[in-house]
């Protein structure tokens, strides 16, 4: 009897939690979003292969950052170099277009950055070689997307 009651309570809880009608975030003007003060971020955590961290970071400093400067594209708003934990580094990017930035396969900024890297390196084939060298140093990476709230006065 207790297990039947528990299943009934669980089913009711699931119905209440996942039904859109009971707790929909709507008001008279339509659905409520994260708000105008939400700033979206993309955080890429990277684990480099053993002994490859320094040379990977050197590629970023000597090739990728100059390409971003030449292209006039925004770089990460923060780089974290970990001393502990699973990851070696994290790169935090502001998603200026909010969640719409996720719709791009290659954004206009990505295209401008790649063109600048190709020009700096002396051609797309050489830029591809630099990129392949960097990727060869990466053991794993994961990107997460989230948001934080910033007061409008900031």
Rosetta blueprint (number, residue, H / E / L):
1 X L
2 X H
3 X H
4 X H
5 X H
6 X H
7 X H
8 X H
9 X H
10 X H
11 X H
12 X H
13 X H
14 X H
15 X H
16 X H
17 X H
18 X H
19 X L
20 X H
21 X H
22 X H
23 X H
24 X L
25 X L
26 X E
27 X E
28 X L
29 X L
30 X E
31 X E
32 X L
33 X L
34 X L
35 X L
36 X L
37 X L
38 X E
39 X E
40 X E
41 X E
42 X E
43 X E
44 X E
45 X E
46 X E
47 X E
48 X E
49 X L
50 X L
51 X L
52 X L
53 X H
54 X H
55 X H
56 X H
57 X H
58 X H
59 X H
60 X H
61 X H
62 X H
63 X H
64 X H
65 X H
66 X H
67 X H
68 X H
69 X H
70 X H
71 X H
72 X L
73 X L
74 X L
75 X L
76 X L
77 X L
78 X E
79 X E
80 X E
81 X E
82 X L
83 X L
84 X L
85 X L
86 X L
87 X L
88 X L
89 X E
90 X E
91 X E
92 X E
93 X E
94 X E
95 X L
96 X L
97 X L
98 X H
99 X H
100 X H
101 X H
102 X H
103 X H
104 X L
105 X L
106 X L
107 X L
108 X H
109 X H
110 X H
111 X H
112 X H
113 X H
114 X H
115 X H
116 X H
117 X H
118 X H
119 X H
120 X H
121 X H
122 X L
123 X L
124 X H
125 X H
126 X H
127 X H
128 X H
129 X H
130 X H
131 X H
132 X H
133 X H
134 X H
135 X H
136 X H
137 X L
138 X E
139 X E
140 X E
141 X E
142 X E
143 X E
144 X E
145 X E
146 X E
147 X E
148 X E
149 X E
150 X L
151 X L
152 X L
153 X L
154 X L
